[in-house]
């Protein structure tokens, strides 16, 4: 699958999520974050300049977490259910 970077939250640091990509399959790929069950915190992944994982960060700032929750809620209905996800190898 070929992906094309579309953009990311302009408020995030260079190595932070989320990022949005377009695919050659007319779908979107969202590199995101994890949000706690009670929506009180978000865990974001950091990556180095080569795209390798470089650690995680727990964020509890209510303004940042609420932005993550809003984005998740907007995108959730567009997601492929895990049971239906079938990766295609090129």
Rosetta silent file (secondary structure, phi, psi, omega in degrees, C-alpha in Angstrom):
SEQUENCE: XXXXXXXXXXXXXXXXXXXXXXXXXXXXXXXXXXXXXXXXXXXXXXXXXXXXXXXXXXXXXXXXXXXXXXXXXXXXXXXXXXXXXXXXXX
SCORE:     score description
SCORE:     0.000 S_00000001
   1 L     0.000  134.159  175.917    0.000    0.000    0.000 S_00000001
   2 L   -97.106  132.223  177.912    1.300    3.462   -0.888 S_00000001
   3 E  -119.899  148.206  178.845    0.550    6.204    1.619 S_00000001
   4 E  -124.777  123.866  179.299    0.800    9.970    1.224 S_00000001
   5 E   -64.291  128.594  178.027    1.181   12.241    4.235 S_00000001
   6 E  -103.028  -37.626 -178.827   -1.690   14.744    4.402 S_00000001
   7 E   163.411 -179.823  179.781   -1.044   16.531    7.649 S_00000001
   8 E  -154.319  171.697  178.386   -1.070   16.517   11.406 S_00000001
   9 L   -60.062  118.323 -177.800   -2.150   18.586   14.344 S_00000001
  10 L   -65.948  -14.705  179.242   -0.192   21.839   13.972 S_00000001
  11 L   -83.927  -14.078 -176.560   -0.049   22.117   17.771 S_00000001
  12 L   -85.106  156.923  177.391    1.874   18.841   18.160 S_00000001
  13 L   -71.196  165.797 -174.123    5.620   18.537   18.214 S_00000001
  14 L   -55.501  -37.424 -174.327    7.412   17.198   15.130 S_00000001
  15 L   -96.085   10.513 -177.084    7.652   13.631   16.449 S_00000001
  16 L   -96.015  163.752  170.774    4.112   13.405   17.873 S_00000001
  17 L   -92.530  172.763   -4.708    0.886   11.890   16.647 S_00000001
  18 L   -87.087  158.298  175.384   -1.704   12.159   15.251 S_00000001
  19 E  -131.695  149.223 -178.421   -0.921   12.178   11.562 S_00000001
  20 E  -118.752  133.143 -179.445   -3.270   11.629    8.630 S_00000001
  21 E  -127.204  149.061  171.293   -2.331    9.806    5.426 S_00000001
  22 E   -98.555  148.571  178.642   -4.153    9.074    2.155 S_00000001
  23 E  -116.330  163.626  176.938   -3.718    5.607    0.636 S_00000001
  24 L   -76.340    4.535  178.166   -3.721    4.355   -2.928 S_00000001
  25 L  -106.767   16.390  179.457   -6.813    2.308   -1.946 S_00000001
  26 L    61.374   38.987  175.752   -9.043    5.369   -1.506 S_00000001
  27 L  -132.000  173.079  176.228   -8.897    5.095    2.283 S_00000001
  28 E  -116.105  148.657  174.530   -7.237    7.055    5.066 S_00000001
  29 E  -116.565  126.238  178.908   -4.675    5.925    7.593 S_00000001
  30 E  -112.691  114.945  173.251   -4.683    7.661   10.959 S_00000001
  31 E   -89.525  115.597 -167.835   -1.574    7.301   13.081 S_00000001
  32 L  -125.963 -139.077 -172.775   -2.970    8.187   16.420 S_00000001
  33 E  -142.933  171.431  173.752   -2.890    7.852   20.148 S_00000001
  34 E  -110.890  139.836  179.955   -4.498    5.800   22.876 S_00000001
  35 E  -117.670  137.175 -178.691   -7.041    7.351   25.195 S_00000001
  36 L   -62.509  158.018 -176.595   -7.803    5.956   28.642 S_00000001
  37 L   -55.070  -38.040 -178.076  -11.153    4.270   29.172 S_00000001
  38 L   -92.573   13.073  178.025  -12.484    7.208   31.171 S_00000001
  39 L    58.608   30.021 -178.219  -11.158    9.795   28.650 S_00000001
  40 L   -99.313  -10.403 -178.295   -8.947   11.403   31.306 S_00000001
  41 L  -153.636  159.459  175.961   -5.565   10.901   29.617 S_00000001
  42 E  -129.634  144.477  175.482   -3.970   10.228   26.248 S_00000001
  43 E  -112.583  120.441  179.894   -0.840    8.260   25.445 S_00000001
  44 E  -111.433  147.336  176.825    1.046    9.519   22.414 S_00000001
  45 E   -95.903  144.182  175.954    3.904    7.849   20.598 S_00000001
  46 E  -112.521  145.706 -178.603    7.074    9.683   19.624 S_00000001
  47 E  -130.789  149.412  177.662    9.188    8.746   16.607 S_00000001
  48 L   -82.109 -178.243 -175.668   12.696    9.641   15.525 S_00000001
  49 L   -63.464  -20.558  178.727   13.564   11.214   12.161 S_00000001
  50 L   -95.295    5.925  178.118   13.688    7.742   10.567 S_00000001
  51 L    84.707    7.859  178.726   10.218    6.819   11.791 S_00000001
  52 L   -84.112  142.754  178.141   11.389    4.450   14.532 S_00000001
  53 E   -55.418  136.891 -178.113    9.525    4.459   17.840 S_00000001
  54 E  -130.328   25.728  177.053   11.253    6.765   20.332 S_00000001
  55 E   114.758  174.874 -179.993    9.064    6.416   23.394 S_00000001
  56 E  -128.775  162.573  179.097    5.640    7.330   24.702 S_00000001
  57 E  -139.518  132.779  175.391    4.212   10.154   26.735 S_00000001
  58 E   -90.536  123.162 -178.987    1.240   10.225   29.088 S_00000001
  59 E  -114.070  128.286  178.647   -0.728   13.456   28.688 S_00000001
  60 L  -118.363    2.074  178.516   -3.270   14.554   31.282 S_00000001
  61 L   -61.717  118.905 -174.707   -3.797   18.169   30.192 S_00000001
  62 H   -58.586  -34.569  179.586   -7.614   18.374   29.872 S_00000001
  63 H   -66.733  -42.826  179.440   -7.498   20.649   26.804 S_00000001
  64 H   -68.646  -46.227 -179.060   -5.205   18.289   24.879 S_00000001
  65 H   -61.873  -41.050 -179.561   -7.074   15.161   25.972 S_00000001
  66 H   -64.854  -34.023  174.937  -10.444   16.650   25.011 S_00000001
  67 H   -64.680  -40.288  176.822   -9.061   17.390   21.530 S_00000001
  68 H   -64.411  -42.502 -179.839   -7.940   13.766   21.220 S_00000001
  69 H   -63.638  -43.776  179.128  -11.361   12.553   22.383 S_00000001
  70 H   -61.071  -45.164  179.678  -13.148   14.796   19.842 S_00000001
  71 H   -63.535  -43.522  177.898  -10.962   13.534   16.994 S_00000001
  72 H   -59.133  -46.850 -177.357  -11.474    9.914   18.053 S_00000001
  73 H   -64.906  -34.835  177.883  -15.231   10.366   18.238 S_00000001
  74 H   -69.632  -36.660 -175.423  -15.349   12.001   14.792 S_00000001
  75 H   -90.023  -19.726 -171.936  -13.259    9.265   13.158 S_00000001
  76 H   -55.769  -41.868 -178.613  -14.562    6.204   15.023 S_00000001
  77 L   -67.237  -16.676  178.974  -17.533    5.678   12.706 S_00000001
  78 L   -92.557   -8.588 -174.968  -15.195    5.581    9.708 S_00000001
  79 L   -73.082  153.653  173.589  -12.920    2.923   11.168 S_00000001
  80 L   -85.302  126.279  176.959  -12.809   -0.670    9.984 S_00000001
  81 L   -56.552  139.909 -175.866  -13.916   -3.019   12.780 S_00000001
  82 H   -52.392  -42.282 -178.112  -10.925   -5.030   13.998 S_00000001
  83 H   -64.470  -24.593 -178.315  -12.616   -8.346   13.127 S_00000001
  84 H   -94.232   -7.373 -175.821  -13.119   -7.144    9.518 S_00000001
  85 L   -73.141  122.534  178.874   -9.576   -5.810    9.011 S_00000001
  86 L  -129.996   97.711 -179.133   -7.713   -7.834    6.403 S_00000001
  87 L   -63.556  144.687  178.467   -4.293   -6.394    5.543 S_00000001
  88 L  -111.924  123.088  179.217   -3.255   -6.775    1.903 S_00000001
  89 L   -89.889  131.844 -178.664    0.389   -7.422    1.238 S_00000001
  90 L   -82.895    0.000    0.000    1.766   -5.810   -1.900 S_00000001
